[in-house]
């Protein structure tokens, strides 16, 4: 078991009324699994993913990731974990505009102090169809290419867990399939993928699927 969360809850107060964006969520993921989460906008998927990635503090609950109680780690330790073991893909591109494609992709390797693995970089460029634009700047890329660069940057350090929040939103079928194929390849190499999606057809290709509504997760 790579990830186990128990009773995960995140509450907010809006207009003087308390509500749970994530409500008593429990589940586990095994190594090499590809798991999708579907649900309408506002159901709590992004909040759940942010809590699991350590970007948002939970109100209550427990998370064990790779044998460690994740919420007991310091902010710096959580950040180091995201640079090495846990890849979090936000919605949108989030690219550094003054850096080339290959410089953007190499950024996690520099931050993680793992060194530059040229073979891994070439493999990631090929996997995402970016070899021919490696020296281009984001402004010269299409929206689909920018999204692929953003995801390639997350996968280049071979994280054990990939958390992807709507990675194929607003993309055409070709770009969406490239991303799904890359996730499948990562799973074959031992990674675990947790992906949210509004695209039911893509979500259905996962090994398992959860549904989320009103902060609650169900099979």
ABEGO torsion letter per residue (X at the ends): XABBBBGBBBBBBBGGBBBBABBGBBBBBBBGBBBBBBEBBGAGAAAAAAAAAGABBBABEBBBBGGBBAAABBAAAAAAAAAAABBBBBBEAGBBAABBAAAAAAAAAAAAGAEBBAAAAAAAAAAAGAAAAAABBAAABBAAAAAAAAAAAAAAAGBABBBBBGAABGBBAAAAAAAAAAAAAAAAAGBBBBBBBABAAAAAABABBBBBBGGBBBX
